[in-house]
């Protein structure tokens, strides 16, 4: 038994139990979604870099969100596509732990970036005269850097607790990537501390930040209703609605998966929720921001018009 626990050098991701024909169909579909994710977020990132009119705190944070979404998708989707083509192909222990660490880092960073973006909208609408002073480039850089640093540090804590665990003979991970709770189920030791830390981490980076976003938008709503101009109200609602859509999609699925009841939801249901969270959220974010944001749409039109002229 001791040898079996120390010789585990790779895992097999079970993914989705489907027929080969359905797996090929999903491979084509997910490859298309993956391409849209890279193209959409890359476009948002490129537009922000190209147009000086988008060099504002709001779009600075949006560029970081686009980077996180690209990295988020690149961490999970390629491995999922490999599994769809060859379900029996294993992933190395080091590769699995790296994927777990990166997934947690990008997920936590995105949580915190969404909080920072809501704070930016709160200051812009509730304190417009002091906006430039409060949201200086120094403050914006510190907020963005802090989000990344906290994401890395919290992920390192989970990884440090995960690595010493011995694993049993079973190498089969009931997931489409190395998700931390699925990995913990294969451990031969007591994982109570790990599970407690996962829950505590989820509460601290999901429930707490989501509550602060709700409070921020309650204040924003009150401020918008006080605006006399109908045009001003429409612009404020347009600016905030895109962010609210992204917040709802991201936090809604994440809270159900990591903070919701442990024994109430079937495992397969949570697996599909995480598929939506890791594949569709990064793809939908640039679509939401481009369709509901006049600045991004106008910049895209200008860039496309310039290219046609050339």
N, C-alpha and C positions, 0 to 999 in steps of 0.2 A: 504494500500500500504506500509505503514511504517513497519507493521508486516511482510509482505511478504518479504521485503528486509532484515530483520534481522534474519528470521528463516531459511535461506538457510544454511544447514549443510552438504550437499553432492551434488555431480554433477554426471551426467550420460554421459559417453563418447560414442558418436555415432559410432566411428570407421569407418568401411567400410560397406555400405549398400549392403550386399550380401545374397545369399540364405544360409540356414543352412548347406547344403552339401558343398558349397564353403568355408564357414567359418571353417568347420572341416578340409578341405584340407589345408587351409592357416595355421591353428593351427599346423598341423603336419609339414608343410614346415618351418614355422617360428621357431618352436621348434628346428628343425634340424639346422637352421642357427644360432640360439642362442647358441646351444651346440658347433658349430664350432667356434663361436666368443670367447667363454670362453676357449675352448681348444687351439685355435691358439694363442691368446694373452698370455694365461698361459704358453704355450710352449716357446714363445719368452722370457717371463719373467724368466722362469726357466733356459733356456740356458744361459742367460746373468749372472744369479747368479752363475751357476755352473762352467762356463769356465772363468778363470782369463784372458784369451786372449781377452775377450770381455769387460773387465773392463776399458773402454776408454770413453771419453766424449760423443762420438756419440751414443754408446750403453747405456750409462747412461740416456740420453734423450729418447732413444727408449724405455727403461724400463718404464719411466714415461708415455710415450704415450700409452704403453700397459695397464698400470694401469687405465688411463683415459678411454680407449676404453672398458675395462671390466666394469668399473663403469657406463659409458654412456649407455651400453647395459642393464645392470642390473636395471637401473632406469626406462627405458621405455618399454622394451620387455615383462617382466612378466605381467605388467598391460594389455598390448595389448593381450597377450595370454588369460588372464582371460576374457577380453571382447569378444574374439572370442568364448569362451566356453559359456559365459552367458552375452549377450549384455545388458541385463537390470540391471546387478549388478552395483550399484553406487560406487563412490569413495568419501571418506569423504573430507570435506573442507580442513582440516589440511593435509590430505594425498595429495590432489591436489596441495596445495601451496608448500608442501615439494618437490613434483615431479618437479614443475616448477623451484624452486630454484636450485635443483640439476642438472636439465638439463642445465640451464644457466651456472652454475658453471663449469661443465665438458666441455661444448661447448667452453666457453671463454678460459679455461685453455688449451684445445687442440689447439685453434687458436694461442695462444702465444707460446706453445711448438714447433709448426711447424716453427714459426719465429726463435726461439732459435736454432733449428736444422739446419736451413738454414744458420744462422750466423756461426755455428760450421763448416759446410762444406765450407763456404767462407774462414774462417781462415785457415782451413786445406789445401786448394788448392792454395789460393792466398798468404798465408804467412806461408808456411810449417816450416821454420826454427824457427819461433817465436810461433808456435802452442802450444807447451807445456807450455810456459810462459803465453800466453794469456788465454788459456782454462785450467787453473789450476782447481783442484778439488774444491777449495773455490769458484771460479767464477762460475763453473758449478752448485754447490749447490745453490748459490744465485740466478742464473737465473731460475732454476727449482722452487725454493721456491717462487720467485717473480711471476711466472706464476700462481701458485696455489692461492697465496694471492690476486692478482688482480682479478682472476676469482671469488673468494668468495666475495670480496668487491663489484664488479660491480653487481653481482647477488643479494646481499643484498639491493642495491639501488633500483633495479626493484621490489623486494619483498616488500620493505617498501612503495613504491608507490602503489602497488597492494592491499595490505591487507586492507587499510581503505575504499576501494570502496564498495558501496552497490550493491547487486546483485538482479535482478528482479526475477519474479516467474519462468522463464525458467531456468532449471538446465541442459539443454542438451548442451554439448560441442561438436561442430562439428569437432572432431579430435579423434585420437586413444590414445592420452595422454594429460595431462594438459599443452598444449603449450600456451605461454603467450598471443599471439595475439588472439587466439581462446577464452581464458578466458575473455579478455578485451571486447569482443563483447557482453558478458552477463551483463556487468555493467550498472547500471541505472544512473550513474553520467557521467559527462564530462571526457572522457579519453584522451583528446588531449595531456596533459602533459605526460601521460604514453606512448602514441604512439610516441611522439617526442623523448622521452628518449630511446625507443626501437630502433628507427631509428638511433639516435645519437650513441648509443652503438654499433649497427651493423656496422656503418661506421668506428668507432674507432677501433674495434677489427677484422674487416674483410678487408675493403678497404685499411686502412693504413698498416697493417701487410702484406697483399698480395702484395702491391706495394713495400715494402721493400724486400720481397722475390724475386720479379721479378728483382729488381736492383742487389741483391746478386748473382742471377744466371746469370745475364748478365756479371758480373765481373768474375764469375767462368768459364763461357764459353770462355771468352777471355783468361783466364789463361790456360785452358785446350788446346786450340788451339796452344798455345806457347810451349807445352810440346813436346820435340823432339821424345821421345820413343812412338811407337805405343801401346806397352803394358801399359805404364803409362797412355795414353789417355783412353784406354779401361777400366782400373781400376777406373779412375776418373769418367768416364761416368756411369759405373756400380753403383758406390757408390751414385751418385747424382740422377740417373734416378728413383730409387725406392722412394726417398723422393719427387721428382717432381710429380710422379703418385699420391701419397697420398695427396699432396698439391692441385693438380688439382681436385681430387674427393671431398675433404672436402670443399675447398673455393668455387668451382664452384657451388655446390648445395646450400651452405649457402648464397652466394651473391644473387643468383636468388630469394631465399625465403625472405630475410630480407632487401635487398637493391634495388632489382628490382622494376618495376612498381607495385603499389598497386592495380590498377584496371584493369590491362591488362590480368593477368593470372587467370584462373578459380581456385576457392578454392580447388576443388578436385585435380587439377594438383599439387598445392603446397603441398597438404597433401601427395601425393605419392612421391614427391621429398623429403619431410621430412622423409618418411618411408625409402627411400634409404639412406638418411643421417644418420639416427639413427640405422638402422639395418644392412645395407650392408657395409657401410664404416668401422665400427669396425671389421667386419668379413674379409674384403678384405685387411686391413692394414697388418696383420701378413703374409698373403699369398704373398703380394707384396714384403715385406722385405725378406721373406725366399727364394722366387724364384729368386730374382734379387741380392741377396747378398751372395757372396761366403763364407764369414766368418761365417754367420749363418748356411748355408748349411753344411759346414765342421764340425762345432760344433755339429750339429744334427747327422751327420754320426758317429762322434766319440762317442757320447752318446749312440746311438743305437747299435753301435758295441760293446761298453763296456757292455751293458746290455745282449747282446747275449752271450758274453764270460762268464758272470756270470751265 
